[in-house]
Amino acid sequence: MSVLFPKVNKPREWDYRPIYYDEEKEARKQKLARLQALRAEAEREKDGNTDASSVPEHVTTLHRGSFREAHEAQTKLRIDTARKSKLGFWIVLLVLLFITFYWLL
């Protein structure tokens, strides 16, 4: 029976959920975090508790889009380096050509 009616697989469903970026919301979150950190620091100073154990060891700077920004910065640096390298090559080549022509004359 499977020869006459072969089994046809159903296509997989695309389970894509878009991510929306709200710049104002991210800015509000960062401001709120800074204010909370300042308030906590003021509380510690007010209580006189300024020992090293109450200070947070690491503050993360990751935010939405930070990997993209880092990638774009690396790409720009790589392009600028390649451009400078090519320019240096052509300058050296022109100088060598001028020296060669001057020596031949």
Buried (B, 14 or more C-beta within 10 A) or exposed (E): EEEEEEEEEEEEEEEEEEEEEEEEEEEEEEEEEEEEEEEEEEEBEEEEEEEEEEEEEEEEEEEEEEEEEEEEEEEEEEEEEEEEEEEEEEEEEEEEEEEEEEEEE
